[in-house]
Amino acid sequence: CSIPWSYDNLIFVRVACQVMEVLTSSDAGKSFLQAHALMPQIANLIEAEERRQRCNAPEDEENLLSHQKVLKRMVREYFTILGTLSRSKRGIEVLVNCGIFNTLKL
């Protein structure tokens, strides 16, 4: 995510969160989210960062979850989207099925 974090760019996050709310309001939307690559990609990013920290490996500035990118880019808002999903039963099922909670427990 190369978009700089700014208040003006938060409109994109609000739209993404609203899309997640709409998708998780139906079984068809839930199925779409589970079939889409976005959720496993987010899980893989979190898992890779957790693995790096567990091994005390040096931070790679190119990593999407590097300190600098989380500080200065919209990538930090992935967690806002995950929080939006966690507000509904279907959203939680998506997070469970994509392994997000398992990744966060590591």
N, C-alpha and C positions, 0 to 999 in steps of 0.2 A: 504494500500500500504506500504509494509515493505521494499521496495528497497531504500537504502540510496541515497540521491541526490548527484550526482557527474557529472562532465563533461562527463566521460566515459559512464554513463547511459543515457545521452541525446539522444543517438542513438535510444533508445526505444521510446522516445517522437517523434522524427522525423518520425519514421516508423508509429506510431499511427496517427500522423497528416496526413501523406500521405495516409493512409488507409481511414481516414475520407474524404479527398479530392476525392479519387476514389469513395467512396460510395455515396457522395453527387453529383457526376457528372451524376447520372442516377436516374430515379424514383424508379427503383428496389432497388438500394442501399439506397435511402432515406427510402423506406418501411422497409428494413432490420433494419436500425438504429432505426426506430420508434418502431419496434416489439421487439428489443433487450432490455434486462434489464439494460444495462449500463447507458443510459441517465436518466431514472427515479431514479436509484441509486445515481447518481451524484446530481440530484435535491434534493433527500431526505437528502443527506449529508449536502448540503448547507442550506436547510431549517432547519434542526436540529441545526446547528451551529447558524443560525440567531435567532432561538427561544431561544437558550441558552443565547445568548447575550442580547436579549430583556428582559429576566427574570433576568438578572444579576446573573445567576447560575454560580457556580465555574466551571472552565475548567476541563474537564475530559481528562487526559493524553491518555486514550485509544481511544478517538474520533479521527477519521481520519483527521479532520480539526483542531486539537489542534495546538496551537502555535508551540510547539516543533516538531510535525510531519510535519507541513507545512515548517518549517525552515530546517529540516534535512532529509526529505524523499521526494520521487518522487511525492507524493500526490499533491504537489503544481502545478504540470504539468497538472492536470485536467483542470486548467484554460487556459493553452496553447491550449489544445484540444478544449475547448469550443470556444476559439478565432478563431481557424481554422474553426470550423463549421460556425461561424458567418460571414465568408467571402463569402459565396455563398447563393443564394436564397433558395435552397433546405436545406442547413444546418440551415439557420434561421428558416425554417418551422419545422425542427426536434426539434430545441430548443424551439420553441413556443408550439408545440404539446406535448412535454415532460414536459412542465411547468417550464423550466429553467428560462425564463425571468420573469415569475410571482414570482418565488422564489427569484430572485435577486432584485426585486422591493420592497420586504418586508421591 
